[in-house]
């Protein structure tokens, strides 16, 4: 499902304008992003939580040259589904 499709679902199911649905969806994504950037996790009961996954620097190999390189620390966002969501997918 795309962001546009999500907005369309909200318009149909909640009987609100497209402008209002877009505002709500955009605000939700902005808020989740803001908290993740600040290093906080975002939990939604019965759905799951958005967390930051951190990887330490490590040694790697450049596939083009075979040269050993240091891959720097990195952070990425991950989603962990709630138990109820996992079970409903079974």
Protein Blocks (a to p, Z undefined) as FASTA:
>chain_A
ZZklmmmmmmmmnopafklmmmmmmmmmmmmmmmmmnopacddehibccddddddddddd
dfknopacdddddddddddddfklmmmmZZ
